[in-house]
Amino acid sequence: ARSDFEQMFDLAPASLWLEDYSGIKRLFDAWRAEGVSDLGAMFEAQPERLAEVAAAPMVLKVNQRTLEMFEAGSQEELVGQLSKVFGDGTLDQFGREMVQLWESGRQFTGASVNYSLSGRRIDVEVQARVLEGHEADWSRVLVSLQDVTARVQATQRLQMSEAYAHNLFKFSPVSLWVEDFSGVRALMDEVRERGIEDLRTFINVHPEFVTRCMREIRVIDVNQQTLRMFGATDRDTLLRQLDRVFRGEMHDSFAEQLIDLWKGQLFQQREVVNYSLAGNLMHVHMQFGVLDGHEANWDLVLVSLVDITARKKAEAYLEYLGKHDTLTKLRNRTFYIEELNRLSRKGPWPVSVLAIDLNGLKNANDSNGHAAGDALLRRAGEVLSKAVTEPACAARIGGDEFMVLMPGTDRAGAERLKEHIDSMLELNNQFYPGQPLSLAVGIATCQQAHELELACQEADRAMYAAKAHYYATHQIERRRGRDGA
């Protein structure tokens, strides 16, 4: 009958190998006699001796789990194809195990890669021990192989996932910040405990609270795009100078962010203003989110920043074009009509109006070409832009026609502006050689909304009278056409 030991051996859930290491023991004894003290160094210097050791063990018996694990029909089949089981890549690990056996004289452990007879990779943990009573010759060594393939693969998948996530963060084309807002949460909890319910009112009374919260933010990490975006050579350089990045308008936008957090909005997005380390203003689209699992204390927050400066400049330019005349840089007719309607609804009263026309544009175009006429128009724009200041506005409403709207200004104020325009006109003519710039100006003032249109007409009539006087005084034939007069 089979012994209990034999049954336990065969039925064990781990792969068990009973082997004869007496050949290895004889080699080790011979080398010690030769004076070898460092087996590892010898293997490095003489790798053929490691191969000699690897060929020495004899497999006496394997259990059923071993056959199943390595997909062998019998022990004979397995032993006959051990070269498939122990690939070339396992030799170095076997050498490290032999160094352990050399030093301990009894056992070794390790981790290795084996292969089934069909070629399937098997990650194993190895434990071996010389059985009692065989310490003198190592003729009986029990080797246990634990299949840890699933665990190794799970670890590798986790490592790959972590590496993937890290690379996504590091090389993202968007500026990413990992931050700790737990200090901010603690400050806000303190405020709540004091009975404060309206954070906006509290911040209005205690604006220093916003600064305190900003100082509590701890930046954990930033990615490569962040360094490029803010002009920093490395992470530490950027983090040491965050006061240069988040300043000015950032105080107000961060206050709004705090108010949203107070209301429980843990995901936010808004447009803010930051600065590069070189001092350049950047318009930024910010997204802020407390990561899942960290809602209780906000200790892990992801912030993404997208530089939208170019877009904001384009929007501003398009808005400028929509309300400005590109030649004179003054407001255009569209803006003038909108402002006229706004004044008719809201005032303030009185409102004065200056109707202005450029004298001699037709002659300049006919004599020197349209470039000369455009030059006069640009000069008129220079004069009016310097003379007219807010809340008044000057607009080019036609070819050589301009209007100035002056809210909250009486007739005397309008007369003073005309005098100022005349003095600026004189300076302009001193600066530019060639044809002098001349403007015909008409003034009108109204006290109520229903009089505004009549005032514009009155100013226009006064301007035409001034224009007629100019032509009569200078004895110039007046020929009005589409190019002006």
C-alpha positions in Angstrom: 0.0 0.0 0.0 1.1 3.6 -0.7 2.3 5.5 2.3 0.6 8.6 3.6 3.6 10.6 2.4 3.2 9.3 -1.2 -0.5 10.2 -1.2 0.1 13.6 0.2 2.8 14.1 -2.4 0.6 13.1 -5.3 -2.5 15.0 -4.2 -0.7 18.3 -3.1 -2.3 21.4 -4.8 1.2 22.8 -5.6 3.6 21.4 -8.2 6.1 19.1 -6.3 9.4 17.7 -7.7 11.4 15.2 -5.8 15.0 15.5 -7.2 18.5 14.2 -6.6 21.0 17.0 -6.2 23.9 14.7 -5.3 25.6 15.7 -8.6 25.4 19.3 -7.6 26.8 18.5 -4.1 29.8 16.7 -5.6 30.5 19.7 -7.9 30.2 22.2 -5.0 32.6 20.1 -2.8 35.1 19.9 -5.6 35.0 23.6 -6.1 35.3 24.4 -2.5 38.4 22.1 -2.4 39.8 24.2 -5.3 39.4 27.3 -3.1 36.3 28.8 -4.6 34.6 31.0 -2.1 32.3 33.2 -4.3 30.1 31.0 -6.5 28.3 33.9 -8.1 31.6 35.5 -9.3 32.7 32.1 -10.6 29.5 31.7 -12.6 30.1 35.2 -14.1 33.7 34.4 -15.0 33.0 30.8 -16.1 29.4 30.5 -17.4 30.1 26.9 -18.6 30.2 25.9 -14.9 26.7 27.1 -14.4 25.6 25.0 -17.3 27.3 22.1 -15.7 25.4 22.6 -12.5 22.1 22.9 -14.4 22.6 19.5 -16.0 23.3 17.8 -12.7 19.9 17.4 -11.0 17.9 14.2 -11.6 14.1 14.2 -11.4 13.0 11.3 -9.3 9.3 12.0 -9.1 6.7 14.7 -9.8 3.1 14.9 -8.6 -0.2 15.0 -10.5 -0.5 18.8 -10.2 2.9 19.1 -11.9 1.7 17.0 -14.9 -1.5 19.1 -15.1 0.4 22.4 -14.8 2.9 21.6 -17.5 0.3 19.8 -19.7 2.2 16.5 -19.7 0.6 13.1 -20.0 3.2 11.3 -17.8 6.4 11.9 -15.9 8.4 10.4 -18.6 7.0 12.8 -21.2 7.7 15.8 -18.9 11.2 14.7 -18.0 12.0 14.0 -21.6 11.1 17.6 -22.6 12.6 19.6 -19.7 14.4 21.8 -22.2 10.9 23.2 -23.1 10.0 23.7 -19.5 13.2 25.6 -18.5 13.9 28.0 -21.3 17.2 29.8 -21.8 16.0 32.8 -19.8 15.8 30.8 -16.6 19.5 29.9 -16.4 20.5 33.2 -14.6 17.7 32.8 -12.0 18.8 29.2 -11.5 22.4 30.4 -10.9 21.1 32.8 -8.2 19.2 29.9 -6.5 22.4 27.8 -6.6 24.3 30.6 -4.8 21.6 30.4 -2.0 22.1 26.7 -1.8 25.9 27.0 -1.8 25.7 29.5 1.1 22.9 27.8 3.2 23.6 24.1 2.3 20.0 23.3 2.8 17.5 25.5 0.8 16.8 28.2 -1.8 13.8 30.3 -3.0 13.2 32.3 -6.0 10.8 33.4 -8.8 11.1 32.2 -12.3 9.4 31.7 -15.6 8.7 28.2 -16.9 6.7 27.0 -19.9 4.2 24.2 -20.4 4.9 21.6 -23.1 2.4 23.5 -25.3 4.5 26.7 -24.9 2.2 28.5 -22.4 4.1 30.8 -20.1 3.9 30.0 -16.3 5.2 32.4 -13.7 6.3 30.4 -10.6 7.5 30.9 -7.1 10.2 28.3 -6.2 10.9 26.8 -2.8 13.4 24.0 -2.4 14.8 22.2 0.6 17.1 19.2 1.2 15.1 16.6 3.0 16.2 15.5 6.5 18.6 12.6 6.5 20.0 13.6 3.2 22.0 16.7 4.2 25.3 14.9 3.5 24.8 14.2 -0.1 21.6 16.1 -1.2 20.2 13.0 -2.8 16.7 14.0 -1.9 15.6 17.6 -2.5 11.9 18.6 -2.5 11.2 21.5 -5.0 7.8 23.2 -4.8 6.5 25.4 -7.7 3.6 27.7 -7.0 1.8 29.0 -10.2 1.5 32.7 -9.7 0.8 33.6 -13.3 -2.6 35.2 -12.6 -1.1 37.3 -9.8 1.9 38.4 -11.9 -0.4 39.2 -14.9 -2.7 41.2 -12.7 0.3 43.1 -11.3 1.6 43.8 -14.8 -1.8 45.0 -15.9 -2.0 47.3 -12.9 1.5 48.6 -13.6 0.6 49.1 -17.3 -2.6 50.8 -16.3 -0.7 53.1 -13.9 2.0 53.8 -16.5 -0.8 54.5 -19.1 -2.5 56.9 -16.7 0.8 58.6 -15.8 1.7 59.0 -19.5 -1.8 60.4 -20.3 -1.2 63.0 -17.5 2.4 63.7 -18.3 2.0 64.2 -22.1 -1.5 65.5 -22.3 -1.7 68.5 -24.7 -3.7 70.3 -22.0 -2.2 71.8 -18.9 -3.1 69.5 -15.9 -2.6 70.2 -12.2 -3.2 67.7 -9.4 -3.9 69.7 -6.2 -4.9 69.2 -2.6 -7.8 71.4 -1.5 -8.2 69.8 2.0 -6.8 73.0 3.6 -9.5 75.0 1.8 -12.2 72.6 2.9 -11.0 73.0 6.5 -11.2 76.8 6.4 -14.7 76.7 4.8 -15.8 74.2 7.5 -14.6 76.6 10.2 -16.7 79.4 8.6 -19.8 77.2 8.5 -19.3 76.3 12.2 -19.3 80.0 13.0 -22.9 80.1 11.6 -22.1 81.8 8.3 -24.7 80.9 5.6 -23.9 83.4 2.8 -20.3 83.1 1.8 -20.5 85.9 -0.8 -21.5 88.4 1.9 -18.8 87.0 4.2 -16.1 87.4 1.5 -17.3 91.0 0.8 -16.7 91.8 4.5 -13.6 89.7 4.8 -11.8 89.7 1.4 -8.6 88.4 3.2 -10.4 85.0 3.5 -9.9 84.4 -0.3 -6.2 85.0 0.1 -6.0 82.6 3.0 -7.8 79.9 0.9 -5.4 80.4 -2.0 -2.4 79.9 0.3 -3.9 76.6 1.6 -3.8 75.0 -1.9 -1.1 72.4 -2.2 0.1 71.5 -5.8 0.9 67.8 -5.9 2.0 67.6 -9.6 1.8 69.3 -13.0 2.4 67.9 -16.4 4.8 68.9 -19.3 2.2 71.1 -21.1 1.9 73.2 -17.9 5.6 73.9 -17.9 5.5 74.9 -21.6 2.4 77.0 -21.2 3.8 79.0 -18.3 7.4 79.1 -19.5 8.9 77.1 -16.7 12.1 75.0 -17.1 11.0 72.5 -14.5 8.2 71.8 -11.9 10.1 73.3 -8.9 10.8 76.5 -10.8 7.0 76.9 -11.5 5.8 76.0 -8.0 8.2 78.5 -6.4 6.7 81.3 -8.4 3.0 80.6 -8.3 2.4 84.1 -7.0 3.5 85.4 -10.4 1.1 83.0 -12.2 -2.1 83.5 -10.1 -2.4 87.2 -9.4 -4.5 90.3 -10.2 -7.9 89.3 -11.6 -7.4 85.7 -10.3 -8.5 86.9 -6.8 -12.0 87.6 -8.0 -12.4 84.5 -10.1 -11.1 82.3 -7.2 -13.7 84.0 -4.9 -16.4 82.8 -7.4 -14.9 79.3 -7.3 -15.0 79.3 -3.5 -18.7 80.3 -3.6 -19.5 77.5 -6.0 -17.6 75.0 -3.8 -19.6 76.3 -0.8 -22.8 75.5 -2.7 -21.5 71.9 -3.4 -20.5 72.4 -7.0 -17.4 70.0 -7.0 -17.1 70.3 -10.8 -16.7 73.8 -12.3 -15.5 75.5 -15.4 -14.9 79.2 -16.1 -12.7 81.5 -18.0 -9.9 83.1 -15.9 -6.8 85.2 -16.4 -3.3 83.8 -15.5 0.2 85.0 -16.3 3.3 83.3 -17.6 6.5 83.5 -15.7 7.6 86.0 -18.3 4.7 88.2 -17.3 2.5 87.6 -20.3 -1.2 87.7 -19.7 -3.1 84.6 -20.7 -6.8 84.0 -21.0 -7.5 80.5 -19.8 -10.4 78.1 -19.8 -10.3 76.3 -16.5 -12.0 73.0 -15.5 -11.9 72.0 -11.9 -13.1 68.7 -10.4 -12.8 66.9 -7.1 -11.9 63.3 -8.0 -14.2 60.4 -7.1 -13.7 59.1 -3.6 -12.3 62.4 -2.3 -15.5 64.4 -2.0 -15.4 64.4 1.8 -12.1 66.4 2.2 -11.1 67.6 -1.3 -7.6 66.2 -0.9 -7.3 65.2 -4.6 -8.4 67.7 -7.3 -7.7 67.8 -11.0 -7.5 71.2 -12.7 -7.2 71.5 -16.5 -6.2 74.8 -18.2 -6.5 75.5 -21.9 -4.9 78.7 -23.2 -7.6 80.6 -25.1 -5.6 83.8 -25.5 -5.6 83.6 -29.3 -9.3 83.0 -29.4 -10.0 85.9 -27.0 -7.9 88.2 -29.2 -9.7 87.1 -32.3 -13.1 87.6 -30.6 -12.0 91.1 -29.4 -10.8 92.0 -32.9 -14.1 90.8 -34.4 -16.0 92.8 -31.8 -13.7 95.8 -32.6 -14.4 95.4 -36.3 -18.1 95.2 -35.6 -18.1 98.6 -33.9 -15.2 100.5 -35.4 -14.3 102.0 -38.7 -11.0 100.4 -39.9 -9.7 103.5 -41.7 -10.2 106.1 -39.0 -10.2 103.8 -35.9 -13.3 105.7 -34.8 -16.7 104.0 -34.0 -18.7 103.0 -37.0 -22.2 103.7 -38.1 -23.5 100.5 -36.4 -22.2 101.6 -33.0 -23.5 105.1 -33.6 -27.1 103.9 -34.2 -26.9 101.7 -31.1 -25.6 104.5 -29.0 -28.3 106.9 -30.4 -31.0 104.4 -29.4 -29.5 103.8 -26.0 -29.4 107.6 -25.3 -33.0 108.1 -26.5 -34.0 105.5 -23.8 -31.8 106.4 -20.9 -30.1 109.7 -21.4 -28.5 111.3 -19.4 -29.8 114.7 -20.4 -29.0 117.1 -21.8 -27.4 115.5 -24.9 -25.3 117.5 -27.3 -24.6 116.5 -30.9 -21.7 117.5 -33.2 -22.2 116.8 -36.9 -18.8 117.0 -38.7 -17.9 116.8 -42.4 -14.5 116.8 -44.0 -13.9 119.8 -46.3 -12.1 119.3 -49.6 -12.1 115.5 -49.8 -13.4 115.5 -53.4 -10.6 117.8 -54.5 -8.0 115.7 -52.7 -9.2 112.5 -54.4 -9.4 114.2 -57.9 -6.0 115.9 -57.6 -3.9 113.3 -55.8 -5.8 110.1 -55.9 -7.8 108.2 -53.3 -4.7 107.5 -51.2 -4.5 111.2 -50.5 -8.2 111.3 -49.6 -7.8 108.3 -47.2 -4.8 110.0 -45.6 -7.1 113.0 -44.8 -9.7 110.7 -43.4 -7.1 109.0 -41.2 -6.0 112.4 -40.0 -9.6 113.4 -39.1 -9.8 110.2 -37.1 -6.6 111.1 -35.2 -8.0 114.5 -34.4 -11.4 113.3 -33.2 -10.0 110.3 -31.2 -7.7 112.6 -29.3 -10.2 115.4 -28.7 -13.2 113.3 -27.8 -13.1 111.4 -24.6 -15.7 109.2 -22.7 -18.5 109.4 -22.1 -18.7 111.2 -25.5 -18.0 109.1 -28.6 -17.0 110.0 -32.2 -18.2 107.9 -35.1 -17.7 107.9 -38.9 -21.2 107.4 -40.3 -20.4 107.9 -44.0 -17.7 108.7 -46.5 -16.6 112.0 -45.0 -19.3 112.4 -42.4 -18.7 112.1 -38.6 -21.0 112.5 -35.6 -20.1 113.1 -32.0 -22.6 112.2 -29.3 -22.1 113.9 -25.9 -24.4 112.5 -23.1 -24.9 114.7 -20.1 -23.4 117.8 -21.9 -25.0 121.2 -22.4 -24.4 123.6 -25.2 -21.5 125.3 -23.5 -19.8 121.9 -23.1 -20.3 121.2 -26.8 -18.8 124.6 -27.7 -15.8 123.8 -25.6 -15.3 120.4 -27.4 -15.5 122.2 -30.7 -12.8 124.6 -29.6 -10.7 121.6 -28.5 -11.2 120.0 -31.9 -10.1 123.2 -33.6 -6.9 123.4 -31.5 -6.1 119.7 -32.2 -6.8 120.4 -35.9 -4.3 123.2 -35.9 -1.6 120.9 -34.3 -2.4 118.2 -36.9 -1.9 120.6 -39.8 1.5 121.7 -38.3 2.6 118.1 -38.1 1.5 117.0 -41.6 2.8 118.8 -44.7 0.7 119.1 -47.9 -3.1 119.7 -48.0 -4.4 121.1 -44.7 -7.2 119.2 -42.9 -10.4 121.2 -42.5 -13.6 120.2 -40.8 -17.1 121.7 -40.9 -18.8 121.4 -37.6 -22.4 121.9 -36.5 -23.7 121.8 -33.0 -27.1 121.1 -31.4 -28.4 120.3 -27.9 -31.6 118.6 -26.7 -33.2 118.1 -23.3 -35.5 115.2 -23.9 -35.6 111.9 -25.8 -38.1 113.0 -28.4 -35.8 115.9 -29.3 -32.8 113.8 -30.1 -33.5 113.1 -33.7 -34.4 116.8 -34.3 -31.1 117.7 -32.6 -29.2 115.5 -35.0 -31.0 117.2 -38.0 -30.3 120.6 -36.5 -26.6 119.8 -36.1 -26.5 118.5 -39.6 -28.0 121.8 -41.0 -25.5 123.8 -38.9 -22.6 121.7 -40.3 -23.8 122.4 -43.9 -23.9 126.1 -43.2 -20.3 125.9 -41.9 -19.3 124.0 -45.0 -20.9 126.6 -47.3 -19.1 129.3 -45.4 -15.8 127.4 -45.8 -16.2 127.1 -49.6 -17.4 130.7 -50.0 -14.4 132.0 -47.9 -11.9 130.0 -49.8 -13.6 130.6 -53.2 -13.6 126.9 -53.9 -16.2 125.4 -56.3 -18.3 122.9 -54.3 -18.9 119.7 -56.3 -20.5 117.1 -54.2 -20.3 113.5 -55.3 -20.0 110.0 -53.9 -16.4 110.8 -52.9 -17.4 113.7 -50.6 -17.1 117.5 -51.0 
